[in-house]
Amino acid sequence: MSEHVLVERRGAVQVIRMNRPDKKNAITRAMYAAMSGALRGGDADEAVRCHVFLGVPGAFSAGNDLAEFLAVATGGEGGGEVWDFLIALAESRKPMVSGVDGIAVGIGTTLNLHCDLTFATPRTVFRTPFVDLGLVPEAGSSLLVPAIAGRQQAFAMLGLGEGFSAERAKELGLIYEIVGEAALEERVLDAAAQIAAKPPGALRIARDLMRGSREELVARIGEEAAHFRRQLASDEARAALTAFMARKKT
């Protein structure tokens, strides 16, 4: 487990909270492993009927911990924890609800594409700067965003790297509701409790019908991952990541 991921039960709701505020919830390999374990453990526990993802005030997640990614790009090992988490998201058997406040970069955006309801605050900006870092979309986003928002909006988000406000994300169907900062957590937990109170068998069937087959999504995650790994080891990604880290230090 990771000290930066807090997992708690609220009745039949499992809350997974990213808690690394000093790094704006940049996600480490240990954090990915902890969240994968929580998702799979909750899916296997009949007492859990809904998962909730939360961050800290002002930061849902700044994306991947780039220091770890840069280490992998320059010859280090690892990274499997990321893909394990993405598959756990895609295959989750229980409904998932997220509450997003402020920074939502990379996986901080794409995680929510797998959720059944996402609530966001007015100050939230969803951003996926994969191409700017010499990388490619992940978490099945190259499949999910065009399906939800259309190809041109998807290109603006995933190719151009344009930030989407909470209002724009709601208009495009990428999130469910905009909620004030002070009310976000209560609203998310209330929705999760309502979900958890539904007849679980009927809800599972309804959710599966709406989501469709997971095979295409899992296959796309694998295809993206293969490209991502190759790009991560490429000269252009190393240069882009190194330049980004240098800018952060100045």
N, C-alpha and C positions, 0 to 999 in steps of 0.2 A: 504494500500500500504506500501511499504518498501523504506526507503531512500537508500537502497543498490541495488535497481533495478530501472534502468532508462529506461523509455519507451518513444520513440519518433517516429514520422512519417517522412519518407522521400518519399514524394509522396504517391504511393500506397503500400509502404513497411513499415511495422511496425518493429522497431528495439527494441529488448529486451536485455538490457545490464546489466549483473551482475557487480556490482561496489562496492566491499568490498575488496579493494586491501590490506589493513592491515592484513586481514585474508586469503589472497590468494583465495578470493571468496568462502570460505566455506559457504554453503547455510543454512540459518536459516528457521524456519517455516514461518516467515513473508515474506521472499524472495520467498519461494515456493508459498505462497498465492498470492503474487503480480504477479508472472509469470503466474499462472493459470488464474488470472483475465485478464491479458493482452492477453493471447492466446484466451480465450473464447470471450472476447470483440472484438478482431480482426476478429475472425471467423464470428461473428455476423454482422460485419460492411462491407457492400458491397464495400466500398472505399478501404479496405485493401485487397490486392491480394497476399501478401507474408509476412511471418514472418522471422526475422533474429535474431539469438542468438549470442551475443558477450560477451567476458570477458574483462579483463584488460591486458596490456602488461605483458607477462610472466606467466599469470595465467588465464586460462579459468575457472576452478573451482577445488578446493582441495577436493570437495565432500561435504558430509553432515557436518554440524556443530556438531562435536562429543561431545561437552559439553552438547548440547541439547539432543543428543541421549543417553548419559550416564544418564542424568536426567530421561528420560523415562524408561531406563533400570533398574533404581533403585527405581521405583515406581511412577514416575511422569505420568501425563496424556498428551495426544496430539499425534501428528504424522499424523493426518488425512490430513494435508496440503500437505504432501509428496505424498500420494496416489492420491489426487485430481489432483495434477500436472501431475503425470504419466498418468492418464486417459485422461487429456486434451491433452497431447502429442500424445497419441495413436489415439485419435479421431479427431485431428485437421483437419479441412476441407480445409485449405489453405497450399500451399507448404511452407516448412521450410528450411532455409539455415543457416549453422553455420560457424563461424570462430574461430578456436582454436589455441591458442598460449601458449606453455609452459605446465604448470601443468594441467592435465585432469584426475582426480581421481574419481572413483565411478560414481556418477551421472554425473560428468564432462566428463566421457566417454560414459555412456549409453544414455544420452540425445541425443547424435549425431546419435545413431542408428535409431532414428525416423526421422532424417532430410533427405531431398531429395538430398541435396548437402552439403558436409562438406569439408571445406578448412582448412588445418593445416600448421603450420610453421615447418621447419626442426627440431627445438628444442623441439617440442611437444612430450610427452610420454603419452600414454594412459594406465591407470592402474586401475584394479578393485580388490582391496584387501579385498573383502567381507569375504571370508573364513578365512583369517588371523585374522579378527576381530570377528570371531565366528558367522558370519552372512551368508546370501545367496545372490545370484544374484537378481537384481531388475530391474524394468523398462522394463520387457519383454526380458531382455538380454539373459536369458537361452533359449529362442526361436529364437531370432533374430541373435545372433552371430553364432550358428551352421548353420543356414540357409544361412548366408552370407559366412562364412569362413570355414565351416566344423567342425565336432565334436572335432577333436584333437586340432585344433587351438583354438576352443572355450574353451576346458578344460585348455589349457595353459593360456588363459586370465582370465577365470572365476574361475577355480579351483586352478591352480598353482599360480595365481596372478602375472604372468609374465608381465612386462611392454612391450608394443608394441610401437616401434618408429613410427613416421609418415610414413617413407618409408615402413615399414612392413605393417602398416595399409592400405596403398594405394595398395600394392601388393595383399592384401587379399580382397580388395573391401570394406573395412570398411569406407574409406573416398574417396573423389573424386580427390583432387588435393593438392599438396604441394606448398606453396607460402611463399616468404620471409616475415620476420616480418614487414618490412616497407610497404609492398604492400598488406598485408592481408585484412585490412578493406576495402580498395578501391575495391579489387577483389571481396570480398563477396557482397558488396553493388551493384557492377556492375552486378553480376550474379542475384541478387534478383530483380534488376530493369528490367533485360531482362525477367525474369519469370513473373513479374507483367505486362509486356506489351503484353503477350500472350493472345489469346482469352480465357477468364476464363472458359467458359463452356466446351470447348474441353479439356483444360488442366486439369480440375477437373476430367473428365471422364478418361483421359489417366492415371492420377495419381492413381485414384481408381482401375483401371485395374491392374496397376503394383503392387500396395500395397496389393490387395486382400482384403478378408473379415477382418474386425477389430475384429470380435467376438473372434477368437482364441487368438489374441494378448491381448485383454482386459481380457479374462479368465486367461491367463498365468500371467498377472500382478497381478490379484487377488490371484492366487495360490501362487506366490512368496511372496506377501504381507503377507499372512497368515503365511507362514513359517518364514518370516522376523520378524514379531511381536513376534512369539513364541521364536525365537532365541534371539531376543533383550532382552527378559526377562530371558534368561537362565544364568546359572552360568558361562558357558564358554565364553559367549559374554561379561558379566559384567567383568570377569577377563581380557579378551583380551582388552576391551576398557579402563579399568582402567590402565592396563600396558602401553598401547599406550599413554594415556594422561600423565602418569608419565614420559615416555621417552621424550615427547615433552617439559616438564618443565625443564629437565636437560640439 
